[in-house]
């Protein structure tokens, strides 16, 4: 179906309109603190199927179910591990998704055919108000064409979803800017499946037993079965070819000086990194949080500037920066130059 896609504000009237569409089995783009989500009734297989059609998303890529309160969790999963309750107490509402055994009420299309489902409670008030208003748990992956940089503004969503969905609720620039941390529970510990704003260090305040899954930093086979979004396929990629440069400042400057041309752009930590060089460059943040907040916006802006190739300076690999590294690594298709 071809829609006339409207961007609406986050007023009570707009929230009520969006909730009505969701109750009718439609797909609506909603703001969250991480990125904008493409939301539909998580319990309605036909509605969820519309998400996959709008995004062009592989059917084995599971979706995350969004709730507005702990009461909504009851009935969606068969079991809530004690450690999950501790994590919920520490980090919900917030950018943390927990993988748990799904109840039969969750259709296979929502869980990617798995016997588990990822659930989170967003901290963005508009997102929670929409969930409360429609009275439904919402499946809501990022509101972008599958594989492209995730959207952190309503305009980003419109660029990808114009004509594919009926409306977008504008909640401003996403505060976090990268998708939620995704964890699973095993052997009385936590397995990190996708890094996010809730870092390994944060999780270790709940338990010392935190393991980073191999898929966070390494490419998985196409036939691998994964429990979390963002683990398997190439993601977060602009049209330009992205290459990650793992180096210190001096080596990065030297590399830039020998590889610059009119079609090439460089992503830096600050304007000072390439001061004095006549090259195309853009900063994506000096701190871990700034990099998370700005990364996807910068990747989209570089495409708009006509870049063919983007060399991105490698962020740290700890704290929130591990999530930034994970996103750029996948954006680059795991192409890394170490200097």
Backbone torsions as a table, in degrees:
resi	resn	phi	psi	omega
1	UNK	NA	136.6	176.3
2	UNK	-94.4	126.8	-178.6
3	UNK	-109.6	156.6	163.8
4	UNK	-94.5	102.4	-171.9
5	UNK	-79.5	126.5	-179.2
6	UNK	-111.4	139.3	169.3
7	UNK	-96.3	121.7	-179.4
8	UNK	-114.3	153.6	175.9
9	UNK	-73.0	-178.8	-177.7
10	UNK	-102.2	34.0	177.4
11	UNK	-70.2	168.9	177.7
12	UNK	-59.6	-38.6	-179.5
13	UNK	-65.1	-42.2	-179.7
14	UNK	-68.2	-40.5	178.0
15	UNK	-61.7	-42.6	178.4
16	UNK	-64.0	-40.0	178.0
17	UNK	-63.1	-45.7	179.4
18	UNK	-63.0	-42.9	179.0
19	UNK	-61.4	-37.9	177.5
20	UNK	-62.6	-42.9	177.5
21	UNK	-62.2	-42.6	179.8
22	UNK	-63.7	-39.5	176.8
23	UNK	-65.2	-23.7	178.9
24	UNK	-89.5	4.1	178.7
25	UNK	86.9	16.7	178.8
26	UNK	-90.9	171.6	178.1
27	UNK	-109.3	132.7	-179.0
28	UNK	-131.6	137.0	175.1
29	UNK	-84.5	127.1	-177.8
30	UNK	-124.9	151.0	176.7
31	UNK	-79.3	145.1	166.9
32	UNK	-135.0	173.3	179.5
33	UNK	-70.9	-18.8	-179.2
34	UNK	-88.1	-77.7	173.4
35	UNK	-139.7	174.1	176.1
36	UNK	-72.1	139.9	-178.6
37	UNK	-109.9	149.0	177.3
38	UNK	-99.3	98.0	-164.7
39	UNK	-98.5	144.0	172.0
40	UNK	-153.8	162.8	178.0
41	UNK	-56.5	113.3	-175.9
42	UNK	-65.5	-17.8	-176.7
43	UNK	-95.9	-3.4	-176.7
44	UNK	-109.4	105.4	-175.8
45	UNK	-59.1	-37.4	-179.4
46	UNK	-68.1	-40.6	178.8
47	UNK	-65.2	-44.0	179.9
48	UNK	-63.7	-36.8	178.6
49	UNK	-58.7	-31.5	178.2
50	UNK	-65.5	-30.7	175.8
51	UNK	-61.9	-48.0	-178.5
52	UNK	-62.6	-37.6	179.0
53	UNK	-67.1	-46.3	-177.9
54	UNK	-62.9	-39.1	-176.7
55	UNK	-85.3	-23.9	-169.1
56	UNK	69.2	40.0	-171.7
57	UNK	-92.0	138.0	174.9
58	UNK	-58.9	140.1	-173.0
59	UNK	-71.7	-15.9	179.6
60	UNK	-93.8	9.9	178.8
61	UNK	-95.9	106.4	-172.2
62	UNK	-66.7	155.4	179.3
63	UNK	-103.8	157.6	177.3
64	UNK	-99.1	135.0	180.0
65	UNK	-95.8	129.7	-177.5
66	UNK	-105.3	132.9	179.8
67	UNK	-124.9	165.9	-177.7
68	UNK	-109.3	-11.7	-178.6
69	UNK	-158.2	161.9	177.4
70	UNK	-63.5	-28.7	178.1
71	UNK	-58.5	-33.3	-178.5
72	UNK	-72.5	-21.7	-180.0
73	UNK	-68.2	-34.7	179.9
74	UNK	-61.8	122.0	-179.1
75	UNK	100.7	-18.8	178.1
76	UNK	-87.0	-26.6	-178.8
77	UNK	-126.9	153.3	-179.2
78	UNK	-81.1	-25.1	-174.4
79	UNK	-149.8	139.4	173.7
80	UNK	-115.4	104.6	-179.6
81	UNK	-58.8	145.4	178.2
82	UNK	-53.8	-35.8	179.1
83	UNK	-68.0	-29.5	176.4
84	UNK	-65.6	-39.0	177.7
85	UNK	-64.4	-38.0	177.4
86	UNK	-65.6	-40.9	178.5
87	UNK	-66.8	-40.1	177.7
88	UNK	-61.7	-41.7	179.2
89	UNK	-64.4	-34.2	-176.7
90	UNK	-83.8	-35.0	-166.3
91	UNK	-126.3	-7.1	177.7
92	UNK	-100.7	142.2	-7.3
93	UNK	-66.7	143.9	-179.8
94	UNK	166.0	-178.4	-172.1
95	UNK	-84.6	55.7	177.4
96	UNK	-128.1	126.5	175.1
97	UNK	-108.9	133.1	179.7
98	UNK	-116.5	129.9	179.3
99	UNK	-88.9	126.3	-179.5
100	UNK	-140.4	162.5	177.9
101	UNK	-62.1	128.4	-174.8
102	UNK	-82.7	149.8	171.5
103	UNK	-82.0	163.8	-176.9
104	UNK	-63.1	-21.3	-178.2
105	UNK	-66.1	-21.4	177.7
106	UNK	-83.0	116.0	-178.7
107	UNK	-70.1	156.8	-177.4
108	UNK	-59.8	-33.7	-178.8
109	UNK	-63.6	-32.7	178.9
110	UNK	-70.9	-40.6	-176.1
111	UNK	-90.8	6.0	-178.2
112	UNK	65.2	28.4	179.3
113	UNK	81.4	3.0	-178.0
114	UNK	-89.4	165.7	177.3
115	UNK	-91.5	8.7	179.0
116	UNK	-124.0	164.8	177.1
117	UNK	-144.6	143.8	175.2
118	UNK	-92.8	133.5	-178.0
119	UNK	-130.4	139.6	172.3
120	UNK	-144.6	159.8	177.4
121	UNK	-116.8	103.1	-176.5
122	UNK	-65.7	151.6	177.4
123	UNK	-90.4	-13.0	-179.9
124	UNK	-67.5	120.8	-173.5
125	UNK	-62.6	-36.6	179.6
126	UNK	-64.8	-41.9	178.7
127	UNK	-60.5	-47.0	-178.4
128	UNK	-67.3	-35.5	178.4
129	UNK	-65.2	-39.9	177.8
130	UNK	-63.9	-43.7	178.4
131	UNK	-60.6	-45.3	179.6
132	UNK	-64.3	-40.0	-176.5
133	UNK	-66.4	-41.7	-179.0
134	UNK	-85.3	-16.7	177.2
135	UNK	70.6	25.7	-175.3
136	UNK	-128.7	144.6	165.1
137	UNK	-71.1	137.8	-174.1
138	UNK	-113.9	124.2	167.2
139	UNK	-75.6	129.0	-173.3
140	UNK	-152.8	84.4	170.3
141	UNK	-74.0	174.7	179.7
142	UNK	-59.9	142.8	-171.7
143	UNK	-88.6	59.6	-178.8
144	UNK	-137.2	165.3	169.6
145	UNK	-61.9	133.9	-175.8
146	UNK	-54.7	127.9	178.5
147	UNK	98.9	-20.2	-178.7
148	UNK	-87.1	167.8	178.9
149	UNK	-58.3	139.1	-179.0
150	UNK	-65.1	150.8	-176.2
151	UNK	-88.3	133.9	177.7
152	UNK	-117.1	3.8	172.7
153	UNK	-139.0	161.0	176.5
154	UNK	-62.0	-34.5	178.4
155	UNK	-63.9	-40.0	175.7
156	UNK	-57.8	-43.9	-179.8
157	UNK	-61.9	-46.1	-179.2
158	UNK	-61.2	-38.7	179.1
159	UNK	-56.5	-36.1	-177.5
160	UNK	-95.6	-32.5	-168.0
161	UNK	-109.8	5.2	-179.4
162	UNK	-58.2	122.1	-178.9
163	UNK	88.8	-8.8	-176.7
164	UNK	-99.1	-23.2	-178.2
165	UNK	-138.6	159.3	-176.7
166	UNK	-76.6	-34.5	-177.3
167	UNK	-157.3	160.6	178.5
168	UNK	-127.4	128.0	174.3
169	UNK	-92.0	121.1	-175.9
170	UNK	-87.2	111.3	178.0
171	UNK	-113.0	19.6	179.8
172	UNK	85.0	-174.4	-179.3
173	UNK	-70.9	128.8	180.0
174	UNK	-57.8	130.6	-173.2
175	UNK	-67.1	-42.3	-178.1
176	UNK	-83.5	-54.9	174.1
177	UNK	98.4	-13.1	173.4
178	UNK	-129.0	159.7	-175.7
179	UNK	-65.6	166.2	-175.2
180	UNK	-65.3	153.7	167.2
181	UNK	-64.8	136.5	177.9
182	UNK	-119.6	128.8	179.8
183	UNK	-130.9	155.3	171.3
184	UNK	-125.7	166.2	-176.2
185	UNK	-117.3	130.7	178.4
186	UNK	-156.7	142.6	177.2
187	UNK	50.6	44.1	179.1
188	UNK	59.9	26.2	178.5
189	UNK	-139.6	-173.2	-178.2
190	UNK	-115.8	134.9	170.7
191	UNK	-109.3	121.0	178.1
192	UNK	-81.4	116.3	-179.3
193	UNK	-97.0	-33.3	176.3
194	UNK	-145.3	122.0	179.2
195	UNK	-74.3	152.6	178.4
196	UNK	-154.8	-155.5	-176.5
197	UNK	-66.8	-32.0	171.3
198	UNK	-79.8	108.2	-169.0
199	UNK	-88.2	171.2	173.6
200	UNK	-55.8	-42.8	179.8
201	UNK	-62.0	-38.1	176.0
202	UNK	-63.8	-45.7	-178.2
203	UNK	-62.8	-31.3	-179.3
204	UNK	-72.6	-7.3	171.3
205	UNK	-76.9	-15.5	178.0
206	UNK	-97.0	-41.7	177.6
207	UNK	-153.1	144.0	176.3
208	UNK	-75.3	-15.7	-174.8
209	UNK	-89.4	79.5	178.8
210	UNK	-122.0	121.6	-179.0
211	UNK	-114.2	133.4	176.8
212	UNK	-88.8	121.1	-179.0
213	UNK	-65.3	147.7	179.7
214	UNK	-56.0	-33.5	-176.3
215	UNK	-70.9	-10.6	178.0
216	UNK	-67.5	-38.4	-173.0
217	UNK	-118.8	-1.2	-176.7
218	UNK	-132.0	150.0	178.9
219	UNK	-73.3	131.4	177.2
220	UNK	-96.6	156.0	177.3
221	UNK	-65.3	151.9	-179.5
222	UNK	-63.6	-23.9	179.7
223	UNK	-94.0	7.2	178.5
224	UNK	-68.9	142.0	175.8
225	UNK	-93.0	123.6	-176.4
226	UNK	-122.6	146.6	-177.5
227	UNK	-93.8	-10.6	-175.4
228	UNK	-126.5	147.0	169.1
229	UNK	-62.7	157.2	173.0
230	UNK	79.4	12.8	-177.6
231	UNK	-104.9	-21.5	-164.1
232	UNK	-113.6	-56.9	-172.3
233	UNK	-89.5	165.3	173.0
234	UNK	-64.6	133.4	-174.0
235	UNK	-134.4	166.3	166.4
236	UNK	61.4	25.0	-169.4
237	UNK	-100.1	129.7	170.6
238	UNK	-75.3	179.7	175.8
239	UNK	-68.5	-32.0	178.8
240	UNK	-67.5	151.4	175.5
241	UNK	-76.9	125.2	-178.6
242	UNK	-103.8	134.4	176.5
243	UNK	-131.6	131.2	-177.4
244	UNK	-91.0	132.6	178.5
245	UNK	-110.4	113.5	-179.3
246	UNK	-99.7	99.5	-173.2
247	UNK	-162.2	171.6	170.6
248	UNK	-84.4	178.5	-174.3
249	UNK	-62.7	-45.6	-176.7
250	UNK	-63.4	-44.5	179.9
251	UNK	-66.6	-36.3	177.9
252	UNK	-64.3	-45.7	179.0
253	UNK	-60.2	-42.0	-179.3
254	UNK	-65.1	-41.8	179.3
255	UNK	-64.0	-43.7	179.5
256	UNK	-59.8	-44.2	-176.5
257	UNK	-62.6	-21.8	-178.5
258	UNK	-102.8	-3.4	-175.6
259	UNK	-130.2	15.4	-177.7
260	UNK	-85.3	138.7	169.1
261	UNK	-154.1	179.9	-171.9
262	UNK	-67.6	-23.3	-178.1
263	UNK	-96.1	0.7	-174.6
264	UNK	-110.1	135.5	176.8
265	UNK	-121.9	155.6	-179.6
266	UNK	-125.6	132.5	177.0
267	UNK	-99.7	123.3	-173.5
268	UNK	-120.6	173.0	175.0
269	UNK	-80.7	-34.3	-179.4
270	UNK	-154.0	162.6	178.9
271	UNK	-60.7	-27.1	-178.4
272	UNK	-70.6	-18.5	-178.6
273	UNK	-60.0	-37.2	-176.8
274	UNK	-118.8	25.5	-179.7
275	UNK	-57.7	131.4	177.9
276	UNK	91.8	-8.9	178.6
277	UNK	-97.7	136.9	-179.4
278	UNK	-88.7	76.5	-176.8
279	UNK	-138.9	163.2	174.9
280	UNK	-83.2	118.7	178.7
281	UNK	-146.4	160.7	179.1
282	UNK	-148.5	137.9	178.9
283	UNK	-85.6	139.4	174.3
284	UNK	-115.5	21.9	170.4
285	UNK	119.9	138.4	-178.8
286	UNK	-89.0	-24.0	179.6
287	UNK	-111.5	164.5	179.1
288	UNK	-56.8	-46.3	-177.0
289	UNK	-66.7	-38.9	177.0
290	UNK	-63.2	-41.4	-179.8
291	UNK	-63.5	-42.1	176.7
292	UNK	-62.4	-43.5	-176.9
293	UNK	-66.2	-36.3	-170.2
294	UNK	-101.0	-17.5	-168.1
295	UNK	-51.9	-55.7	-174.0
296	UNK	-68.5	-34.7	176.6
297	UNK	-63.2	-42.8	180.0
298	UNK	-65.2	-42.0	178.8
299	UNK	-61.4	-38.0	177.3
300	UNK	-70.9	-40.2	-179.9
301	UNK	-64.3	-37.4	179.2
302	UNK	-63.3	-39.5	175.0
303	UNK	-60.6	-42.9	-179.8
304	UNK	-64.4	-23.2	178.9
305	UNK	-85.9	-2.0	174.7
306	UNK	86.2	19.5	-179.6
307	UNK	-66.8	141.8	174.0
308	UNK	-99.7	-35.0	-179.4
309	UNK	-134.1	139.4	179.0
310	UNK	-127.9	120.9	172.3
311	UNK	-100.2	118.5	-176.7
312	UNK	-107.6	128.1	176.4
313	UNK	-69.8	134.8	-174.1
314	UNK	-70.9	128.2	175.9
315	UNK	-75.8	-179.6	173.3
316	UNK	-64.5	172.2	-178.5
317	UNK	-124.3	29.4	177.7
318	UNK	-133.9	164.5	177.8
319	UNK	59.0	-146.9	178.4
320	UNK	-63.8	-28.7	-178.6
321	UNK	-63.3	-24.3	175.8
322	UNK	-60.3	-37.4	177.9
323	UNK	-67.7	-40.3	177.9
324	UNK	-63.0	-45.5	177.8
325	UNK	-59.1	-44.9	179.0
326	UNK	-58.3	-42.5	-178.3
327	UNK	-68.6	-45.1	-179.7
328	UNK	-66.8	-38.7	179.4
329	UNK	-58.3	-43.0	179.3
330	UNK	-75.3	-33.9	175.0
331	UNK	-60.2	-35.8	-178.9
332	UNK	-85.5	0.8	-176.4
333	UNK	61.7	31.6	179.5
334	UNK	67.5	23.0	176.0
335	UNK	-88.6	112.3	-176.1
336	UNK	-129.9	132.7	172.8
337	UNK	-108.4	118.4	178.7
338	UNK	-100.4	125.9	-177.6
339	UNK	-112.2	NA	NA
